[in-house]
Amino acid sequence: MQRLAVLREEITAWESLQARLHDAHELALLEDEGIAQELQQEVDALQRIVDQRAFEAMMSGKYDNEHAILSVHAGAGGTESQDWAQMLLRMYLRWAESHDLKVEIIDQMEGEGAGIKSATITVKGSYAYGYLQSERGVHRLVRISPFDANKRRHTSFALVEVVPDVQGEIAEIVIDEKDLEIDTYRSSGAGGQHVQKNETAIRIVHKPTGLVVTCQNERSQNQNRERAMQVLRARLLDLERRKQEEEFAKLKGAHVDVNFGSQIRSYVLHPYQLVKDHRTDHEVGNAAAVLDGRLDDFMEAYLRAKVGQASG
């Protein structure tokens, strides 16, 4: 039923676009100067829709139209990296907001001095995973540290993980309870009357793979456990999918990058401003805009490169 709803929405959108194009063409044939400005505005609007559709057409993977689970982890370096992780989380929240995508924070572990140690969110909406798949990997920041009294330049790293939130297939993943190590702890909060006095937060370790999932957003321990298991199943599904892609690439004789944590993008704030993607060489001089959520150009460059590799 979920798949049917997605397909129905897709068809309706294309039919609506076709109807608007037909109406605009009919108006253009009238050659009426009185509606020229209105017609131009409609043409501009239609061009934006067509561009968006062309962009989405590049996302033809099995899970590209699914919701996404995105995690940010601070690298080594304490406060510096934790602050960078929070900057990245804000960037993705702003990006999702600009695309009218629904975001839910599943888990967030605060940093010791500033920032966050890690955070996991779900991003729900059409093509959420298709867009965000470009963000998986290590992100590098170069800046004058606001935490360094000597104003020295620092380099910080953070890891971003993205997996599709495929509810139907996730439900079919069977996990042996003997493979799990489950701990409970108190959820971190702002304190005061809202501080969590019971151990409702959950940490699950999948011993065969070493995958670790935490959840503290729900009100009860059972709810947190259920949500953490959903995230674990999604990551196990993604791990298996990537192994299959690796094997297929090897059979084709293609180059396989087994280092999933390789550095994908650098954000330089000093001595100049530059954001550069090392996979596509796409770069932007306005680093502030990128950190404010303007990521579409990087995502499009990644998808174009991915489509080109697939066709090659």
Secondary structure, 3 states (H helix, E strand, C coil): CHHHHHHHHHHHHHHHHHHHHHHHHHHHHHCCHHHHHHHHHHHHHHHHHHHHHHHHHCCCCCCCCCEEEEEEEECCCCHHHHHHHHHHHHHHHHHHHHCCCEEEEEEEEECCCCCEEEEEEEEECCCHHHHHHHHCEEEEEEEECCCCCCCCEEEEEEEEEEEEECHHHHHHCCCCHHHEEEEEECCCCCCHHHCCCCCCEEEEEECCCCEEEEECCCCCHHHHHHHHHHHHHHHHHHHHHHHHHHHHHHHHCCCCCCCCCCEEEEEECCCCCEEEECCCCCEECCHHHHHCCCCHHHHHHHHHHHHHHHHC
